[in-house]
């Protein structure tokens, strides 16, 4: 009934067979002695993938945007200043979520497709001395790969916590939370981890954990309150009921992280780099312009312009109907004139790239 | 690897084989033309199960507690008055979520195991004239079945919106949103719908929808903001991206609701009634006290006291290890001296009741 697709959009990506098999295992209760070791192992695997030792690392029971909101509402109190880099949809979303959390938001803007200038971002942090500063590591709306390590290093000894959006970067390009000194990060499952959408891995380092511990006001969200969630997800919390854990999706993430670590993080990152560059060179060889700033293009998500006169939505539909390939349309400033092509996780193969380039080559010739 | 369990706790319940099969179908993108009709059909099925015609009916991308928070944060603005019935964990949770949403909360309390007196609840509503009043229809922490129809009727022509928590009632006992005139309700998937935990069906009627439309302030949660979610889940919203839909869990809920409607809502409710009463009579025949108020006992969730001197946690563990049966411990006021026995959805069978009663009979004799 459900057709097989090659999911080359901005997520979800295709899922490994092991992950689908894990999803359909029989249910266990969320306090079952057979389930809790699986949850602990899942969180250990997440720590490896985030490259962090932080015990406050777990999947939020919602999609990537719930992870975003979780990081913001736990680290921000009403009246706090927040500095956000905005160069696409997800920076804009961060600013909006922070405003709703009661923050005074200062956006450091850049054109869609360009990085946020790290110097300008740091200058804004020096000026506003925010409680929290956030950058989007991999902007899924533009394919821009934001440099974050130097910002993390510069903020490390200030009173500003530094968080990053890793929704599309985790498992696809290098993410080194402890090495960089990032205080908090969130991701999604349906990108380079190749697990269905529905969970949002998050991690909070020691400075962020201390900030949560010393809040003056309760977190505005009960559901996303890290203090409450930890009472269940960490053995030290006493396994107290907070909300019912989404068992089947946790099976899937556990299995998906197993697949990631079996391949090896470095090998996986190298595969994304190789396959992504192959696509980008192929698109340029077809005469199509890459829209993200040169030198800052994500291998796992490519934005590409289509020739004038092409009805991009009609081409996307034809690609899906005739070849079973899904690609994404442009968002915001790129709507109607660009595609977003994902090569994430299980989808990132040379064969998929060849298939797409062959179809496009034929259509552009015709 | 994962053992088979008979899940007779307070949720999750056992899942029908069709639902497990649906979970492991290949992924589709959340805008795939093959996926959107499935989402529409899912929401139609939800309307049938809630017995409502409201177009604002969909599953929140989180567990039942996210549904609770969704209803509260969309219907409450800072400074609003909220009246909540509190006679167990979930009434207390509602009060806490409403406080965090900035509300002035007035709790109408009752002892754990007793219903909230509808007259006292309505008197509090007349006194405080709240923006929102909420009752827990099926209190999962005590097994109490709260009467709500008369309260809904009394509030129908007031300025107070009336919402109910249907997490454990939906699909197990009668829920008639439009017939009763309830303005909003939320549920979970892992109880009487027999779908894994991870989604929270919600419904907002015309008065609640109008309240959301005329808010003076944005919803404090971006992720749970009904206005944004509707732009994707309703065809009229234009299918605009809000957050990535949790595809696999939506497959599962679609299939699970299919199973519910194939059995027939009335037949399903009658089955829960029959099997639940069989358990309750059996427990009383063994000399064990039922803890919920007589005449207000949920058939699908029974709280029962254990004899003095029994280590209830040790018995629960033995039941799991020797017989693969999970039951729940008491929460809050009932911790350490009671069990919560669920007979929800796929778990609600005579065979399961007989099995549990046989084991208990043997242990109590021994």
Boltz contact constraints between the chains, C-beta under 6 A:
constraints:
  - contact:
      token1: [A, 2]
      token2: [B, 25]
      max_distance: 6.0
  - contact:
      token1: [A, 2]
      token2: [B, 26]
      max_distance: 6.0
  - contact:
      token1: [A, 3]
      token2: [B, 34]
      max_distance: 6.0
  - contact:
      token1: [A, 4]
      token2: [B, 26]
      max_distance: 6.0
  - contact:
      token1: [A, 9]
      token2: [B, 29]
      max_distance: 6.0
  - contact:
      token1: [A, 12]
      token2: [B, 27]
      max_distance: 6.0
  - contact:
      token1: [A, 15]
      token2: [B, 27]
      max_distance: 6.0
  - contact:
      token1: [A, 20]
      token2: [B, 24]
      max_distance: 6.0
  - contact:
      token1: [A, 23]
      token2: [B, 23]
      max_distance: 6.0
  - contact:
      token1: [A, 23]
      token2: [B, 24]
      max_distance: 6.0
  - contact:
      token1: [A, 23]
      token2: [B, 248]
      max_distance: 6.0
  - contact:
      token1: [A, 24]
      token2: [B, 20]
      max_distance: 6.0
  - contact:
      token1: [A, 24]
      token2: [B, 23]
      max_distance: 6.0
  - contact:
      token1: [A, 24]
      token2: [B, 24]
      max_distance: 6.0
  - contact:
      token1: [A, 25]
      token2: [B, 2]
      max_distance: 6.0
  - contact:
      token1: [A, 26]
      token2: [B, 2]
      max_distance: 6.0
  - contact:
      token1: [A, 26]
      token2: [B, 4]
      max_distance: 6.0
  - contact:
      token1: [A, 27]
      token2: [B, 12]
      max_distance: 6.0
  - contact:
      token1: [A, 27]
      token2: [B, 15]
      max_distance: 6.0
  - contact:
      token1: [A, 27]
      token2: [B, 196]
      max_distance: 6.0
  - contact:
      token1: [A, 29]
      token2: [B, 9]
      max_distance: 6.0
  - contact:
      token1: [A, 29]
      token2: [B, 326]
      max_distance: 6.0
  - contact:
      token1: [A, 34]
      token2: [B, 3]
      max_distance: 6.0
  - contact:
      token1: [A, 61]
      token2: [B, 62]
      max_distance: 6.0
  - contact:
      token1: [A, 61]
      token2: [B, 63]
      max_distance: 6.0
  - contact:
      token1: [A, 62]
      token2: [B, 61]
      max_distance: 6.0
  - contact:
      token1: [A, 62]
      token2: [B, 62]
      max_distance: 6.0
  - contact:
      token1: [A, 63]
      token2: [B, 61]
      max_distance: 6.0
  - contact:
      token1: [A, 63]
      token2: [B, 243]
      max_distance: 6.0
  - contact:
      token1: [A, 63]
      token2: [B, 244]
      max_distance: 6.0
  - contact:
      token1: [A, 65]
      token2: [B, 223]
      max_distance: 6.0
  - contact:
      token1: [A, 65]
      token2: [B, 243]
      max_distance: 6.0
  - contact:
      token1: [A, 66]
      token2: [B, 223]
      max_distance: 6.0
  - contact:
      token1: [A, 69]
      token2: [B, 222]
      max_distance: 6.0
  - contact:
      token1: [A, 69]
      token2: [B, 223]
      max_distance: 6.0
  - contact:
      token1: [A, 96]
      token2: [B, 222]
      max_distance: 6.0
  - contact:
      token1: [A, 97]
      token2: [B, 222]
      max_distance: 6.0
  - contact:
      token1: [A, 100]
      token2: [B, 218]
      max_distance: 6.0
  - contact:
      token1: [A, 100]
      token2: [B, 220]
      max_distance: 6.0
  - contact:
      token1: [A, 100]
      token2: [B, 222]
      max_distance: 6.0
  - contact:
      token1: [A, 190]
      token2: [B, 244]
      max_distance: 6.0
  - contact:
      token1: [A, 196]
      token2: [B, 27]
      max_distance: 6.0
  - contact:
      token1: [A, 196]
      token2: [B, 247]
      max_distance: 6.0
  - contact:
      token1: [A, 196]
      token2: [B, 248]
      max_distance: 6.0
  - contact:
      token1: [A, 197]
      token2: [B, 244]
      max_distance: 6.0
  - contact:
      token1: [A, 197]
      token2: [B, 246]
      max_distance: 6.0
  - contact:
      token1: [A, 198]
      token2: [B, 246]
      max_distance: 6.0
  - contact:
      token1: [A, 198]
      token2: [B, 249]
      max_distance: 6.0
  - contact:
      token1: [A, 218]
      token2: [B, 100]
      max_distance: 6.0
  - contact:
      token1: [A, 220]
      token2: [B, 100]
      max_distance: 6.0
  - contact:
      token1: [A, 220]
      token2: [B, 220]
      max_distance: 6.0
  - contact:
      token1: [A, 222]
      token2: [B, 96]
      max_distance: 6.0
  - contact:
      token1: [A, 222]
      token2: [B, 97]
      max_distance: 6.0
  - contact:
      token1: [A, 222]
      token2: [B, 100]
      max_distance: 6.0
  - contact:
      token1: [A, 223]
      token2: [B, 65]
      max_distance: 6.0
  - contact:
      token1: [A, 223]
      token2: [B, 66]
      max_distance: 6.0
  - contact:
      token1: [A, 223]
      token2: [B, 69]
      max_distance: 6.0
  - contact:
      token1: [A, 243]
      token2: [B, 63]
      max_distance: 6.0
  - contact:
      token1: [A, 243]
      token2: [B, 65]
      max_distance: 6.0
  - contact:
      token1: [A, 244]
      token2: [B, 63]
      max_distance: 6.0
  - contact:
      token1: [A, 244]
      token2: [B, 190]
      max_distance: 6.0
  - contact:
      token1: [A, 244]
      token2: [B, 197]
      max_distance: 6.0
  - contact:
      token1: [A, 246]
      token2: [B, 197]
      max_distance: 6.0
  - contact:
      token1: [A, 246]
      token2: [B, 198]
      max_distance: 6.0
  - contact:
      token1: [A, 247]
      token2: [B, 196]
      max_distance: 6.0
  - contact:
      token1: [A, 248]
      token2: [B, 23]
      max_distance: 6.0
  - contact:
      token1: [A, 248]
      token2: [B, 196]
      max_distance: 6.0
  - contact:
      token1: [A, 249]
      token2: [B, 198]
      max_distance: 6.0
  - contact:
      token1: [A, 326]
      token2: [B, 29]
      max_distance: 6.0
